Amino acid sequence: MSTDPAAPRQASGGPRIEETEVIAPLVVTTGQVGDAVLLRLAGELDMSTAPELLARVTELAGGGTPRLVVDLTALTFCDSAGLTTFVRGDRRCAEAGGWLRVTGAHGHVARVIEISGVGDSLGYRPS
């Protein structure tokens, strides 16, 4: 038996228990705000969840709803893949005659948007 406190523990006769990383999913819900579709994001937007959001934006823009407001109030994490998704989504909406705007970011997410400068091109409004 290991005396290393960081080693995975095993109960005598039982299965080995190891810690695993839990990935927070991205939850996207939709609503309406004026003549635009409101996308509310909750969870984490990163390289594993960004393709899901881009597919949703592409579907909406291509389906005759090219004006999107993305509410980031419940988004807890966003990395460069998420920022790239916002920019690509805005391009897809523009190609369809619309736009994508982001709003409601706070904490880490607001800081990433601010530092990157992406907010300027997306008409970012904190709330």
Secondary structure, DSSP 8 states (H G I E B T S, - for coil): ----TTS--B-TTS-B---------EEEEEEEETTEEEEEEEEEESTTTHHHHHHHHHHHHHTT--EEEEEEEEEEEE-HHHHHHHHHHHHHHHHTT-EEEEE---HHHHHHHHHHSHHHHTT-B--
